[in-house]
Amino acid sequence: MNKKILIVEDESLVAYDLKLILTRAGYKVCGIADSVPEALEIIEEQKPEMVLLDIFLKGSQNGIDLAKILTSKNIAFVYLSANFQESILERAKATQPYGFLVKPFREKELLITLDVAFYRHQNSIESKLRQEQALEQVFKNIVAETINWKQKLLKIAMSIQPHMPFDYLTITMKNGSGFPDNALSFLRTGFDEYQMIGTDEFLNITKINRSQLQQMQGDSPLITKADFYNATNFVKIWPQFPLKKVIAQVFNMQSFLGLPLLTSSGNVIHFSFYSRKTDCYNNDHLILLDRLHRSLLMAIEEIIPFDALEPSINKVDKQADNGISEKNKAVGFKDIIGKSHQMLTVLDHIAIVAPLDTSVLVLGESGTGKERIAKSIHYLSLRKSKPLVVVNCASMPATLIESELFGHEKGAFTGAVEKRTGKFELADGGTIFLDEIGEMPAELQVKLLRVLQEQEIERIGGKGPIKINVRIVAATNRNLEKEVEEGRFRLDLYYRLFVFPIIIPPLRERKDDIPVLASHFLDRYAQKSGKVITGISPNVMNQLFDYHWPGNVRELEHFIERSVLLTDGPLIKDAYLPKLQGKKESPAYAEVAADRLKTIDEHARDHILDVLRRCNGKISGKDGAAAKLGLPPSTLHSKMQKLGIKKWE
């Protein structure tokens, strides 16, 4: 084995005990340090492959400071600590360590953690290389397709999306003669759905004229290297980049990453990624783009017809666009309803993690649909033909949960009149979903940690361990960091589960999804009850937007079901919701509710409803709403369906 490990620990007894264990296990301990400067000297000289790292060290710098340096040097590290405060845990977690060990720990735990850390580090390197190689091949395949160059650019954008998330992407072509009218943008409207926006359409959406656009472009300095700006840092660059300010304000973008590509003919192609998340981009994205730079540039040079660029792009090949959209819709998402940017991010994360065997922790309030996310992960994985076993940890008595999870032998305890197969054995080869894992008793947390580490269980009263092959997806509505800090949840178990967290936003933070969710539930329960109900009145829909939804999607579903049962006509006209003034809401929520600005979709919905009223519900024809709005009737019908307008009132 002879893998080199550096121990960075300020307690000499602990450090030398670690050295003894590691040496006995066949590792080579290349040094012991009690401060960051001493550790850096040893690292420079010995080049360790792994660092065991205490957080609290001698001197002004701590283990978290050293961890950042180790990451830049691509050296794996595992944290050691006796306790964690929530703030320290957040900072430590942000450095993306390869493991946590809570003092005191057993020798077996240390060695298993190191095995896992070495495996994860090696696989992270290989995974990144495979990811880059796969994307390079995807680029080549797209270049070879017999579709127009705009559709090829769209496909390039879609292939990058899971690795370089964006809600709006602009690709501009600039050469030494200044800005030509050559820019193409993609606005994400669904999981695999994008609106293609050319210059004329951009001017129409932003309400600026062509001379203003050229002035803004001319006033913006040339970006010469890839860089990103999140939240307030993005806002700070607006004075230098007035066009980015327009895009941010019109499309509600919070983060930006720019990538310039210099072609062999002297053209500069800019990729401008925008996201509605405030902290979307980081150094990992820059590293990935740096590695993909050459293959991406080669693909773009093949795709874009530099000698015959169109002066403006205001028409889209609808057939090709729709073909791409339909072809790439994932059947695994059919039960997840939502098109808000928050839910699209969730779908992206599912798409990334589902094919892997990585443990997943799903976080979200009650009623947000955590079990649906777990089912989607299972059905999109290679384990989909094997069982998905669902366990609600909160519903099982503490005295029975061990038997439920791991099983027991006949006669193992009073009442064990026959052998019982546990949930983990039933899920062998498939996935086990542990819902409300924050409710799991402390003694069971230890056993679950061993299952994660060793992939084996032991029945109560059994004669030995049983090897299993199970993927774990866990969920909770608790703040696990706080549970760790207060000693109710093991840090090492939390870390093992927190390999890939998926955070589901509450419904009040993604109100754009209310119309599509309401329409989905209305169709389901109207059909179930045998009633013909065609829509929801604007008054009721406005109340749905104003309500704070403490029970989230589950509460909305129950509301629609109840409303269908109570409705006699073709339209839901009454909202049987708790009175807003009667709810107990926090001051923070009250401020947000008071200051809430309507989204673009909400404004569009209100405008279409207003025009429909003025036209007495007429859509087609000379005096119809479609003509007043300057849209083809088919487009208006499509927009009405998207915005949840089934019938005007």
PAROTOR-151578 format. One record per atom (N, C-alpha, C, O): x, y, z. Coordinates in steps of 0.05 Angstrom, whole numbers, plus 5000, padded with zeros to 4 digits. Layout:
XYZ...
END
This chain:
501749765000500050005000501850255000501950394980503250315022505250525024504250795014505850955004501650855017500651115010501551315032501451255056502351555023503451755042501251925054499652045040501251935081499252095095500652295114502552225128499752535113500752745132498652785154496252805148499552785179497752835201498053125211500353205218495953285211496053555220494253575245491753595242495353565268493953535294495553675316497953615319494253845332495753995352495853845379497253925397494453615381494753455405496653225399495953045384498953235411501153045405500352755410501052575395498852705432498052425439496252315417496552085409494352475408492552395387494052345361493552145347495952525355497552495330499152245330499252105310500552185352502251945352500551685353501451475344498251705366496351475365495451415336495351185328494851625322494151605294496351485277495951305260498851575282501151475268501551175272502151035253501151085297501350805303499350635288500050435276496850725288494650585274495250575244494950365231496050795233496550815204498950645195498850515174501050655211503450495204502850195205503750045189501250125226500549845229498749745205498849515198497249935194495449865172496849875145495649815124499449955144500949945119501350215106502450235084500350435118500650695107503450805115504550725135504450995100506951135107506251415117505251585101506751465143506251735154508651905148510851865159508352105131510652265122511152505139513052665133509652535160510152765178507852815196505552735192508352965218506353055237506853355241509053445246504653515238504853805241502653905259500553785261503254125274501154225292500354515284498854645298501354605260500554875251500554865220501654685208499255065209499155085179501855125167502554985147503555315177506155355164507955105164509255035145507854955187509454705189508354495169509854355156505654485167504454295148505254355119505754175104505254615112505954695085508854625078509454545055510654645097513454565093513654265086515054185068512154105102512253815098510953745071511953565057508753875064507353825039509253885015509353734996510754105017512554184995514753974991515553914969515653865014517853675012516953385007518253244992514753305020513953015019511852944999511552714991510253144990508053104971506152874980505952674967504852905003503052695013500652664994499852844980499452414996497052354980494452414995492352434983494752435022492352475039493252625063495552585073491552805074492152945099489852905118487552945112490552805143488652795165488853065179491053135189486653205181486853495187484953575209482453555207486153655232484553765254483754055246485254195232481454145256480554425248481954625266482854835256482254575292483454775310486354705314487054495325488154885304491054845304492455075319491155275326494955045322496555255334497055475314497155425289497255725323497755945305495156085296492956015305495456275279493156445270491356305249489056375245492556105235491055965214489955695224491255565241487655615215486455365224486355165201487255215178485154935206485054715187483454795162484054695140481454965165479855045142481555215123481255195098483255385134485155535117486955355101487355395077487955145114489754955101488254795080489254725059485654725086484054565067483854705040483854565019483554965040483355115015485855084998485755064974488155085012490755054998490954764987491854724965490054575003490154294994488454244970489254104951486154374969484354354946485754454921485554334899487154684923488454804900490754624891491454624867491854454909494054274902492953994895494553814889490353964895489053704889489953484908490453264899490253554934490953354954488453294971487153484981487753044974485352974989485853015019488052995028483653075034483953105063481353025077479153035066481752935102479552845119479753005145481953025157477553125153477553285178477353105203476052895202478753195224478553075250477453285269478453515268475553225286474753425306473053285327471753085322473053405351471553295373468653405373466853275382468353655363465653775361465653985340467654095331463254055331462854255310460654445318458454355326461154695315459054895316457854915288459254855268455355005286454055015260455655195241455855125217456655425250458055605233460655485223461455515200462055335241464555205233463954985213465454945194461754835218461054615200460454725172461254595152459154945170458555065144461055135129461355085105462955255143465555335131467155085123468355075101467154885140468654635134467354485110468854385093464754485110463354345088463854475061464054345040464154745061464654885037467354815024467654865000469254705039471854635028471754355014473754275003469454225016469053965003471153755011472653654994471253685036473053475045472253205036470053165026473953005039473452735030472452555054472152315050472152675077471052525100471252695125472652885127469652605145469652725172470052495192468952275189471652535212471952345234471452495260472752695266469652385276468952515301470452375324470252135327472052535339473452425362471552365385469752525389471952155400473851935394472651745373470251715371474451615358473451435337474951165340477151155351473750955330474950695330477050665308476850805287478850485311480950445290479550355264480450445243477550185266476150095242474850325227474950335202473650515242472450745229474450915214473951005192476850955226478951105214479750975187479951115167480250715188481250585164479150575142479850595118476650535149474450525129474150805117473850835093474251015134474051295124476251355105475851485084478751265111480951315093480551165066481151275045479650915068479150765043477150905026477450935001474951005038472851145024474051405012473451474989475651555028476751805019478651764995478451914976480351564997482151514974480551434949481151524927478451274953476751184931475351424918475351454894474251594935472751834925474652024911473852134890477052064922478852244909479752144881479752294862480351884880481151774855478951784835479351844811476451714844474251714826473351994818472252034797473852194835473152464828474952564805474052704787477552484806479352554784478452404758478252534737477952144761477151994737474452084727473952094703472652154746470052244738470152504722468752534702471852684731472152934716473352884688472453014669475252704686476452644660474352514642474152584618472752334653470652204637468552404628467552394606467952584647465952794641466852964618465253034600469453044619470453214598470653064571469953174550471552814572471652654548468852614536468552624511466952564553464152524543463152774530461852754509463653004542462653254530464053314504462853414485466653254502468153294477466853124455466653214432466052874462464852704442462052804434461352794411460652914454457953024448458253264429456653284410460253434434460753664416461153564387460053674368462853364384463453254357460953144344460553184320459253004359456852894348454953114339453653084318454753324355453053554348453953684322452353744304456553724320457653844295456953684271456353804249456853424273456353244250453353224243452653124222451553324260448653304255447853474231449053684225445753394217444753544194442453724202440153694194443053924219441154124228442554394224444954404221440954614225442154874220443954964243443854844265445655164239447655234258446555344284447755314306444155464283442955564307442055334325442255344350440955124313440054894328442554744340442354624361444754744325447154624336448154774361448954654380448055044359448755204383446955134407447855114429444355114401442455034422443154774434443154744459443854574418444654314428447154324445447454194465449154484436451554524452450854634479451854544500449054844479448254964505446854754523447354754547445154594511443654394527445554184539445154084561447654114523449553914533451254024556452153864573451654284557453254414578451554454603452654454625448954484600447154564622447554414648447754544669447754134649448054004675450654064689450854034713452654154674455254204685455854504689457354584707454554664673454754954674451955074674450955164653450655074697447755144698447255434689448855614696445155474674444455744666441455764661440155564654440356004666437556054659437456224634435356244621439656354627439756514602442656514592444556554608442956454567445656444555445656614529443956584512447656784528447956944504450656874491452756864504450656824465453056774450453356994430451657034412455457154432455857384414458457344399460357224409458557444375460857424358461957704353460557874342464357754361465558024359468358004346469857824353468858174326471558184314472658464315471558644328474858504302476358754304474758994294475459224302472758954277471259174266468959274284467459444276468759164308466659244326464459034328464858814319462159114340459958924344458258904319456959094312458158674307456158634286453458564299453358534324451458534283448758454294448658154297446658034288450558034308450657744310450657654339452857624351448357604349448157504377445757314378443657364365445957104393443856914396443656834425445656784438441256844436440856784464438856554467437156504450439156414490437356194497436256244525437756244544433656274527432356304553431056034561429455924546431855934584430755674592427855704602427355864619426055544590423255554598422255294609419955284619423755074607422954814617425454644620427654744616425054394629427454224634429254204609431654244611428054134586429554124561428254304541428154244517427254534550425854724533427155004534427655104556427755114511429155374510427755544489427055454467427555804495426655994476429056124462430856224476429156104436431356224421430756514416428656584405432656694423432156984422434357114404436657094411433557234382435357374365435357674372434057754391436757834356437058114362434458264362433858414381432858224341430258364339428458294362427158474374428358034369426557954391427658064417426058134435430258074420431458184445430758474448430058564470430858624426430058914427427158944435426359124450425458764424422658774431422058714460420458844473423458514471423058434499424058644518422758714538426458754512427758944531426759234528427359404544425359294506424359564500426559764495426259994502428859674485430959864477431159854447430359664434432260074435432460084406435259994397437059954414435659974371438059864360440460044367442659944372440160304366442360484371443160474401445560484407441160434419441860404447443360144452445260134468442559934438443959674440446859704432448659614446447259834409449959874398451660044417454060004421450360254429451760424448452660264472454860294481450860104483451459944507453659744501455559714517453559624477455659434470458359574467460359474475458259804454460759954450461960054476464360084478460260124496461260224521462360004539463760064559461859754533462759534550465559454544466259424520467359424564470059344559470259054549468458894553472358994536472858724525473558534548475358594563472158304550472758104570474957924558474557804537477157904571479457754560479957484574481457324564478557434596478957174609476357094622474657264629476056834626473556734639473456824668475556804683471156914677470856994705467956984712466156984694467256994738464556984746463957194768465757284782461457264770460557464790457857384801455957344786457757344827455257264840454157494857455557654868451457504858449957684876450957974874450958094853451958084897452658374898455058424880455358644869456858234876459158264858458158304829459458444813455958164822454858204796453758484792454158614772452358574813451158844811453359054809453059264795455659004821457859204821458959254793460059464787458759054775459859084748457859204728458559254705455459254737453359364719454259634707453759674683455459814722456260074710458160034686458060184667459859834687461759774665460359624642461059664619458259464649456959304629453959364629452359204640453059584617450259664619448359454606446059434615449259304586447559104574447058874593444858764593449058804609448658594629446658684650445058514660446658934656444659044675441859014664439958934678441459074638438859044625437958754627435658704634439758574619439058284620438358194648436358054652439858284667439458204695436658304705435258154718435958554698433458664708431058564693428958514705431258524666428958434651428358134657426058064659430457974659430157684662430557594691430557354697431057774709431457714738433857534742433557324756436157604731438557444734440257544758440457794762441457364773442957434797445957374795447457474812446757204776449557124774450357124745448757094727452957154740453957164713456757034711458357064729457156884689459856774683460356824654458756754636462656954648463357014621465756844611467656804626465556754586467656594574468256694546466556664528470656824542471356904515472956684501474656554513472356644475473756454458474856594434473356724419477556584430478756714407479256514385480656314389477956554362478156364340480756414324482056624327481456224307483856244291483756464271485856564262481356554264481056774244480857044257480457244243481257064284481257314297478557404309478357614321476457244305473857304317473857234347475157044355472457394362472057334391469157254395467357404390468857014406466156914412465856914442467456804457463757044451463257064480460856884488458756904477461356714508459156574521458556724547460356744564456156824550455356964574453156794588450856794579453856664610451956504625450756664647452156804662448056654650446656794671444956604687443956404676444656654713443056474729441356644748442156864757438956544755437256674775438156614803437156734822439956424807441056364833443156574840444656664823443156654865445056874874447956774876449756934874448356514880451056414884451656174865452655974873450856204840450855984821453655884814454155644812455556074809458056004797460456004816460456154836462355824811464755804828467155724812466955694787469455684825471955624811471855354796473155324776470255164806469954904792468954944764469854804746467155134760466055194733468255304715468455234692469955474727472155584711474155364703475255364681474755184722476554964716475554784694476954714676472854724696471654554675471854694647472554564628471154954647471255094621474055114610474555114586475955144629478755154620479554894606480954894586478754664618479354404606477854364580478954224562475454474578473854434554474354644532473354624510476054844539476455074521476954994492475655084474478954814488479854744461477654604446477054674423476354394458474354244444471854414439470554384418471154584457468854764453469354954430467655004413471755074430472455264409472455124382471455234362473554884380473654734355470754684345470254714321468954614363466154564356464854824346463454814325465255044360464055294352465055394325463555494309467655364320468755444294467555274272467255374249466855024277465654854257462754934253461654914231461455024274458555074273457755344261456055354244459055554271458255824263459255894235461655874231457555974217458356044190459356334189457856524183461856374196462956644199462856814173462657054174462856674151462856824126460056894117459757034097458056794131455256854122453456884146451256764147454257044165452657084189450157254182450357454167447857174193445457324187445457574203446357574226444457804192444458054206442658054231443258194250440657894231438957874255437557604255437157494233436857514278435557244280432957284294432857294319430757294279428257334292426257114286423957114295427156924270425456694263426856434273429256404270425256264284426356014294425155774279422855774272426855584273425955334260424255184281425355024296421655234281419955134301419954824302419954704323419954714278419754414277422254294290422054104306424654404283427154294295427154354325428054184340426254594333426354664361424654484377425454374398422154444368420354274382421353984382420953834402422653894361423753624360425753574381425753364394427553764385429553744406428253734433428953574450426253914437424953934463423553664470423853564492421953564451420453324457422353084460421952914478424353064443426152834444427552804470428152574479428253024483429853014507428253024533429453034555425653014532424053014556424452754571424052544560425152774596425752534612423152424624421752564639422552174618420152044629420252024659418252014672422652024670422952004699421952244714421652234738421352464700420452704713417452744710416352964717415952544700413152584693411452654718409452784715412252574742410752634766411752884781410652954802413753014770414753254782413853494766414753534743412053654777410753864762411954134770412154194794412954284751414054544757415954634736417554484725415854894729417655014709419055254720420355394704418955314746420455534757423455474756424255244754425055684756427955634754428955464778430955324776427555494801428455334825427955034820429754874826425654964808425154684803426754574780427454344780427354744761429054654739431854584749433154394740432854734769435354674782435254404796437154244794433054344809432654084822432753864801434053654805431453904778431453694757434253654746434953434740435753874743438453854734440153674753441653504744439753724779441253574799440553274799442253104802437953224795437052944793438252814769439252584770438352954746439452844722442352774725443352584713443852944740446652894744447152654762448852484756445652634785446352434805444952164801445951964810442652164786441151914784442751674773442551454784444351714752445751474741448051374759449051154754448751524779450951444797449851274820447451234822451651174837450751034861451151204886450951104908451651454882452051644904449651664923447351664914450251674949448051724968447052014964448552194958444452044967443252304963441652384988440152214999441852634996440252735018438352945006439253154996435752895009433653084998432653255021431653145041432953515019432253695040429853875031429853965008427953915049425754085042423554065063423553875079421854265064419654265083417654045077417653925056415953995097413853795093411953875071411254115068411253685054409453735032410753835006409253904988413353845005414653944981415153724960415753784937414753474968414953254948417653104949418653034928418753064973421352934975421252644965423152544953419052504971418852224962418752204931419852014920417452394918417352394889420152434877420852314857421752594890424552634881426052374884427552304866425752234906427051984911426251774889427951634879423651764883422751584863423851644835424651474820424051904829425251994804428151904802429051814781429651944824432451854824432751564819434451474803430951404831431051114828430351034799431750874787428251144788427251064762429051164739428951054717430751364745432651454725435451324729437351394714435651144748438251014753438450744740436450644728440750624741441150354730439850144748439749904741438750224771437550044790434450024786433049894802433450164766430550194763429049924761426649914768430349714752428949454751428949304777427649094780430349414797430449294824428649444843427449654835428249344868426249474885427049754894429349814898424949914898425150164913423650134939421150104938424950124961423750074987423550345003425550475007421150415010420750675024420350615054418750455062421850765071421750735100421351005112422851195107419151035128418751285142419751255171418551125187422151375176423451335202421851455225422051375248420051655219418551785240416151625248415151665270415251445231412751295237413251035252411350905261415850955255416450695268417250735297418950915302416250575315417150595344420050535346421150365332421450675364424350645367425050355374427250265367423250215387423849935395423749745372424749525373422449825350422049645327423649725303423949565284424749965302426050065278428449895269428849855246430049795289432349635282431449375268432649295248429449255279428349005267427249065239427548905221425849295236424649365210426849405189426549315166429049535197431149595178432949355172433549305148433749215193435749005189434748725192436148535185432248685201431148425204431948285229433648385244430848045235431547895258431247595253429747515235432647435269432347145268430147055286429447195306429046825281426946715298428146675326430246565330426646775347427446745374429546945383430646925405430047145367432147345374431347505398433047605413428647545402427647695425424747605430423647465413423647675452420947605459419047705437418947935431417447525426415547595405416647545377415147555357419247475374420347405348419747115342421546945344417247065334416446785330417246675302417046435298418146845285419146755259421346945249421547175258422846855230424947015218423747245202421647215189424947475204423947715189426147825172428447865181425547885146427448015128427148315130424948415128429348455135429248745139429048895113429348785091428449155115428149325092430649345075430449355050432949345087435449355072435849105054436649135031435148875065435348635049433348635026433948545004430948735032428848745011429748934989428848894966431349134995432249334975434749244961435849404945435849004967438348924955438348944925436548844911440349084914440549124886439149374877439549474854437449494894435849724887436449964905438850024911434350104913434650354928432950344952430650234952433950444975432250484999431950785004433950925005429550865008428951155014428251175043426151085052430051305058429651345087428451625091429951825093425851635093424551895097424651975127424551805145424852235131425052355158427352225174426952135197429652215162431952085175432852235200434252125217432152495202432752645226431452545251432252615273429452365248428052255271429351995280428551875300431451895266432651645273434151655300435651845304433651465318435051465344438051445341439051345321439551555360442451565359443751295355445651265340442751095370444050825368443650705340445350555331441450775326441050675299442750825279443550725258443451085285445151235268447851105265448951105243448950995287451550855286451350625267453150585250449250465269448950225252448550305222449550165204447050525218446750615190449350705178449950655155451050835194453650925185455350685176456750695156455150465191456650225184455650105158457150005141452950125153451850025128453050185105453750075084453150455108454250625087457150565082458050565059458650525104461550485101462250205091464050175074460849995101461749725096459849565077460449345069457449695071455549555054454849275064454849085049454349265090453449015102451749075126451949275138449948885132448148905155448348655172449648455164447148665195447048435212444248415225443448605238442948195220440248155232440548135262442548045273438448225276438348185305438347885311436547735301440247795327440447505333441847345311441947105312442947495291444247355269447047255276448147335297448147085260450746965265453147115252455447045257452547315235454647455222453547655203451147675198455347825191454448035173453447915146454347705138451748065133450547995107451248215088450448445092452648155066453348355046450848445030449248275023450548705026448348805010449349004990451549114993447749064970448449264950446049444947444149394931446049664963443749834965444650124962446550214974443150274946443550564945441650704965439350634967442750894980441151035001440451314992442151474985437851364992436851644988435351705014433451565022436251915027435051995053433752275050434352425032431852325068430452585066429752685094429452515113429652945098428853055124427853335120428653475101426053425138425253705138426553855161425954085166428453715175429853845197432353975188433453915166433354165204435954295199438054115211438554125235439253945195441153745205443653865217444853755235444554095206446854235218446354305247448054265264443854395252443154465280442954215297443654215320441853995285441653745299444453645307444853535328446353675288449153595293450353755316451553655334449954025314451054205334449954145362451354165382447454065364446154005390446453715398445253635418447953555382448653285390446553075385446752855395444453145369442352945364442852795338441452595333444752875322445252735297448352725293449652925296449352485286452152445284453352605260452252595238455552735265456852895244457852715221457452775198459052485228460152315207457952195190458352155166455652125202453452035186452352255169451752205145452052495180451152725164452852765140451952805118455452745144457352795122457052575101457152635077456752325110456552105090454052135074453952055050451852245086449352275071449452525054448052545034451052725062451052985049452952985025453953195017453452755013455152744989453952904966455353054953451252874962449953024941447253114951445252964949447053354963444453454973442753564950443753694932440153514951438253634933436253794951434853674967436154054947434454224964431954304948432154424927429654224959427054294946425954544958425454554982425654754942424655004953421754984961420254834948420855134982418055134989416355264967417455424951413755214966412055314945411955624946411655744925412155744969412056034971414456174957414256404950416656014953418956134939418956064909420856154895416955924900416855864871413955874861412855684851412856114865409956154859409356134829407056104821411456154812411056114784409855834778408655794757410255644797409355374792406455334800405255124794405255524814402455494823400455444801398855254803400455594779398555544758398755264746396755134742401255174740401554914727400854694747399754484739401554724772400854524793397754514796396554294797396554744798393654754802392254624778390254474782393154684754391954564730392254264730390454114722394654164738395153874739393253734759392053534752392953854783391253734803388253754795386653574800387553974782384854014773384053794753381953674755385753744734385253534714384953264727383053114721386653204746386652944760384052904775382752704772383253104792380953064810378353104796376252994804378253264775375853294759375253034745372852944745377252904734376852644721376052434741374352264736377252444764376752244785373852264795372552064801372852514797370152564807368052554785365652554791368952534760367052524738365752794731363752804718367053014740365953284735367353414711369753354706365953594698367153744676367854024687366054204688370254064696371154324707373554414689375554284687373154644677375054734656377154924666379154974651376855034690378955224698378455344726376555264740380155534732380055674758379655974752381056084735377856104766377356384761379856554768381356484786380156784755382456964761382457054790384657084802380057084802379957174830381156954849382657014867380456704843381456484859384456454854386056404873385356474829388156444823389856664837391956604847388756904838390157114853390457054882392457104895388356924894388456844922390556624926391856624947390756444906392856234908395656364908397356264923396056574892398656704891399156844918401456854927397156964930397457114955397856944980399057034999396856704979396956525002399856425007401356394987400656375032403456315038404056015038406355945040402055835035402455545032404355415052406455315044403555425077405255285098405454985093407454865101403454865080403554575074404554515047404554285039405454715032406854685007405054544986402654584985406254384968404854264945402654084955400454064943403153944977401053764988398553914996396353824991398954155008396654315015395154424991392654424991396654494970395354584945393754364932391554404923394854124933393453894922390853844937388753794924390953854963388553804979386454034974384053984974387454274971385654504965384154454939381654484938385654374918384354324892382354094894380154114882383153884907381353654910378753734924376553664916379053884946376653984960374954164943372454154943376254344928374854534911373254394889371054474883374454184878373054034857370553904868368453914855370753804892368353674905366153874911363753804910366954124917365054334925363954494902362154654905365154464878364354624855362154494839362354254833360154644832357954544816358254604787357454444769359254844780359554924752362154844740363654684751362754964716365154894702367655044711369854994700367355224731369555394739369755394770367655424783372155374781372455404810372455704816374255854807370455794830370056084835370556164864370756404870370755974882371156034910373655904921374255664914375156044937377555944949377155894979376856094994377055644987376655585015379355555028380255335036380655785032383355795043383255925071381456095075385055855089385256005114385656295109387156375091384356465125384656755121387556835126388856755145388557005107391357095109391857245135393957205147389857415143390457565167390357395192391357485213389357155190389256985213391656815217391956685238393456805197395756625200397956755217398157005218399556585229401756685245404156685227405356475221404956925218407256935200409457095212408957285227411857025206414157155217414457435205413457475183415657625219416157895208417557875182417058035163419557695180421057665155419257595132419557715110417357405136415557335115413657565108413057605085412757715129410957935124412258145106410958255088414858195111416358395094416558295065416058445046417158035062417457925035414757935020414658014997412557865035409957865022409158145014407958184993409758345031409058625025410558735001409458884986413058654999414758764977414858584952416358654934413358364952413558184929412858314903410658434900414558284883414058384856413058154839413957924843411158204822410158004805412257914785413958074776412257664778414057554758413157634730410857734726414857584709414057644682411657474674409757574661411557224682409257054676406657154689404557144676406857254714404457364727403457604713401057634709405257784704404458024689403157944663401058054655404357744649403357654624400557534627398757584611400157384649397557264654395457474659393257454648396057674675394157894681393458034655391158104651395458094638394958234613393158084594391258194582393757824591392057654573389157634584387257654568388857604610386157604621384657864617382257864611386058084619384858344615383958374586381758474581385658294567384858304538382558114532380758194517382557884544380357694540377657814550375557774537377757954572375258074583374258294563371958314558376158454553375458664534374258554508372558674495375158304501374258184476371957984482371157834464370857994506368657814514369357514509367557354502371857454513372657174511373357074484374156844480373057254464373557174436376557164431377957364438377656944420380456914416381256964387383057124382379956834368380656864340378957084326377057184338379757144302378257344286379257624289381157684304377957804274378858084272378858224299380758364306376758174315376558314341377258134364376558184387378657914358379357724379381857804395383357984387382257674417384457744435387157694421389057844426387357484405389957424391390757654374393157734374388857774358389458004341390358244358392258384350388958294380389558514397392358494409393858684413393158244415395858194427398058164406400358144413397258154380399258124359400357844358402757804351398657644365399657364365397857194348395457244345398956974336397256774323395556644344396456604366392956574337391256444357392456194369392056144393393956034353395155794365397255864386397455724406398756084382400756174402399356264427400256204449397156414424395656504448394556274463394656264488393456074449392455834463394655694479394255614502397055684467399355554480400155714505400755594526400155984503400856144526398856124548399556114571396256114541394156084561394455824576394055814600395055604561395455344574397755354593397655244615400055474584402355494601401855644626402955584648400255864624399756034647397355954664396556094683396155724657393955624673391355754668389555754685390955884644388456024637386855824621387455784597384855704633383255514618380655634607379555544587379755844621377255974612377256244625377856274649376556444610376456714622373756744637371856604631373756944656371256984671370357274667368357354678
END
